[in-house]
Amino acid sequence: MKKIIAKLSLITTLTIASTALLAQGPPEPPSDPTGEGPVGGGGAPIGSGIAILLTLGAAYGGRKVYQYWQSQKEELEK
């Protein structure tokens, strides 16, 4: 019973304390010299990130297929 109370109090304390750990807000947008207002949207490219993820996924899948093929080969040799 003491362990349950200790775990519950720890979870409650961490939950309440986490509300004070909010991230810093975004910075103010830069002033627009044309007077049309702030420019929206970000400028981060995502093309190379997708290519890296696809390459890593293909390598991981290839490794899994190779391991499966090796295990099947060993079972057939027995």
N, C-alpha and C positions, 0 to 999 in steps of 0.2 A: 504494500500500500504506500510505503514511503517513497518507493521508486516512482510510482505513478504520479504522486504529488510533486516530486522533484522535477520530473519530465514536463508535467503540465505547467508548472511555474516557470521553467526555463523557456518553453515555447511561448507562453504569454508574455514574458519579459522581452524576448527577441521580437515578437510581433509588434508590441507597443513601441519598442525602441526603433524599429525600422521606419516608422512614419517620420522620424526626424532626419532620416538619411536621404532626403530628396536631392535629385541632381540639380545642378545649376541650370538656369534657364538659358535660352538662346540669346546671342548678342543682338543688339539693336541693328536693324538693317542700315546699310550705308546711305548717306543722303544722295539723292538722284539730282544731278545738275540740270536735267531737262525739266524737272518739276512734274513728271508723270507719275511719280509714286515709286514704291519699292519694287525691285525686280523679284519675281517669284521663281521658285524651283532651284534645284541644286545643280552643280556642274560636275558631279563625280561620274566618271565613266564606269560602266559595269560590264562591258564586253570582255575584257581580259579576265575578269574574275570568273565569269561563266565558263570561259575556255579552260581555266585552271581547274575548276570544279569538275567539268566533264572529263578532263584528262585523268584526274585523280580517281574519279569514279570508275572509269574504264580500267585503270591499272588495278584497282581493288577487285573489281569483278573478274578480271583476268587471273589474278592470283588465286581467288576462290575456286575458279574453274580448274586451274592447274592443280591445286591441292586435292580437289575432288577426284580428278583424273588419276593422280598418284595413288590415292587411297583405293580406288577401284582396281588399279593395276596390281597393287600389293595383295588384294583379296583374291584376285584371279590366279596369282602365282602360288598361293598356298595350297 
